[in-house]
Amino acid sequence: MILDKLSNWQRYADMNPGFAKAFEFLMRDGLADLAPGRHEIDGDDVFAVVVKENGKGRSGAKLEAHRNYTDIQYCVSGKEEMGWKPVDQCADSEGFDEQKDLGFFGDEPASWLATPAGMFAVFFPADGHAVLAGTGEITKVVVKVRQQ
């Protein structure tokens, strides 16, 4: 798991061949104006999902994980907070949907990360993450990068 300011993205570009494309997308102008939903970057290898929702608070955010993709979760506006717990420490699995590359856990996060506008978090397949745990209206872009 990584938490940093978007201005430091170059530090992480070499971690995965798709990261440079993902961060280039996040650095573009007009992110706040993009319509909610999927936006193509590089087919199914790298794509973005724009989310504009009210935060659920900690009690409404559920731990999730992916096996085939790394999430780069960038907060465009609002007060996002995300929970984190290593997947290998999650005991309460609620199953995994291979088609959606998505599994949920009933565990509580081990820690909470304040992720205000301008910050991003990277969650690898080993990282359980509970998103939209902030409050109020949140606009974020989640870039999904296939594991190499």
C-alpha positions in Angstrom: 0.0 0.0 0.0 1.2 3.5 -0.9 -0.2 6.9 0.2 1.2 10.0 -1.4 0.5 13.3 -3.2 -0.1 13.1 -6.9 2.8 15.4 -7.5 5.1 12.5 -6.4 3.8 10.0 -8.9 7.2 9.6 -10.7 8.5 7.8 -7.7 6.2 4.8 -8.5 6.1 4.8 -12.3 8.5 1.9 -12.7 6.7 -0.4 -10.3 4.4 -1.7 -13.1 4.5 -1.1 -16.8 1.0 0.3 -16.6 1.6 2.8 -13.8 3.1 5.5 -16.1 -0.1 5.5 -18.3 -2.3 5.5 -15.2 -0.5 8.5 -13.6 -0.4 10.4 -16.9 -4.2 10.0 -17.0 -4.5 11.3 -13.5 -2.3 14.3 -14.3 -4.6 15.5 -17.1 -6.8 18.5 -16.8 -10.5 18.2 -16.3 -10.7 15.1 -14.1 -13.4 16.7 -12.1 -15.5 17.1 -15.2 -15.4 13.5 -16.4 -18.6 11.6 -16.3 -18.9 8.8 -13.7 -18.1 5.3 -15.1 -15.4 3.6 -17.0 -12.8 5.6 -19.1 -10.4 3.7 -21.5 -6.7 4.2 -21.1 -5.1 1.0 -22.5 -7.9 -1.6 -22.9 -8.4 -4.0 -20.1 -4.7 -3.5 -19.0 -5.2 0.0 -17.7 -8.6 1.8 -17.3 -10.1 4.4 -15.1 -13.4 4.4 -13.2 -14.8 7.8 -12.1 -16.8 7.8 -9.0 -19.0 10.7 -7.7 -20.8 9.6 -4.5 -21.4 10.5 -0.9 -19.0 8.9 1.5 -20.4 6.0 3.5 -18.4 6.6 6.7 -16.3 4.0 8.3 -19.3 1.8 9.2 -20.5 1.7 5.6 -17.2 0.9 4.0 -16.4 -2.8 3.4 -12.9 -4.3 2.9 -12.4 -5.6 -0.6 -9.5 -6.9 -2.6 -8.5 -7.9 -6.2 -6.2 -10.6 -7.5 -5.5 -9.4 -11.1 -5.5 -5.6 -10.7 -3.8 -2.9 -8.6 -6.0 0.1 -7.7 -4.7 3.6 -7.8 -7.3 5.5 -5.9 -7.0 9.3 -6.5 -9.3 11.8 -4.6 -10.2 14.7 -6.9 -12.4 16.5 -4.4 -14.0 15.9 -1.0 -12.7 14.2 2.2 -12.1 10.6 1.4 -10.9 8.1 4.0 -9.9 4.5 3.2 -9.4 1.5 5.4 -6.5 -1.0 5.0 -5.7 -4.5 6.1 -3.3 -7.1 4.6 -5.4 -9.7 2.8 -3.4 -12.5 4.5 -4.6 -11.2 7.9 -8.3 -11.1 6.8 -10.1 -14.1 8.2 -13.7 -13.4 7.3 -13.9 -13.9 3.5 -17.2 -13.4 1.8 -16.1 -15.1 -1.4 -14.4 -14.0 -4.5 -16.0 -13.2 -7.9 -13.4 -14.1 -10.6 -15.4 -12.3 -13.3 -15.4 -9.0 -11.4 -11.9 -9.6 -9.8 -13.5 -8.7 -6.5 -13.7 -10.2 -3.1 -15.1 -8.8 0.1 -14.2 -9.4 3.8 -16.2 -8.9 6.9 -13.1 -7.9 8.9 -12.5 -4.4 10.2 -9.6 -2.4 8.7 -6.3 -2.4 10.7 -5.8 1.3 9.9 -7.6 4.2 8.3 -6.0 6.6 5.9 -7.1 10.2 5.4 -7.0 10.7 1.6 -8.0 14.3 0.9 -8.1 15.9 -2.6 -4.7 15.7 -4.3 -3.7 12.5 -2.6 -3.7 8.9 -4.0 -3.5 5.5 -2.5 -2.2 2.4 -4.3 -3.6 -0.9 -3.2 -1.9 -4.0 -4.5 -3.6 -7.5 -4.5 -2.1 -8.1 -1.1 -4.0 -5.1 0.3 -7.5 -5.2 1.5 -9.1 -1.8 1.2 -12.3 -0.2 2.4 -13.1 2.8 0.2 -15.5 5.8 0.3 -15.3 5.8 4.1 -15.1 9.6 4.1 -18.1 11.9 4.5 -19.9 14.3 2.2 -19.6 14.3 -1.6 -16.5 12.7 -2.9 -15.2 12.7 -6.5 -12.4 10.2 -7.1 -10.8 8.3 -10.0 -9.8 4.7 -9.6 -7.3 3.5 -12.1 -7.2 -0.2 -12.4 -3.8 -1.5 -13.5 -3.4 -5.2 -14.5 -0.7 -7.1 -12.5 2.3 -8.0 -14.7 
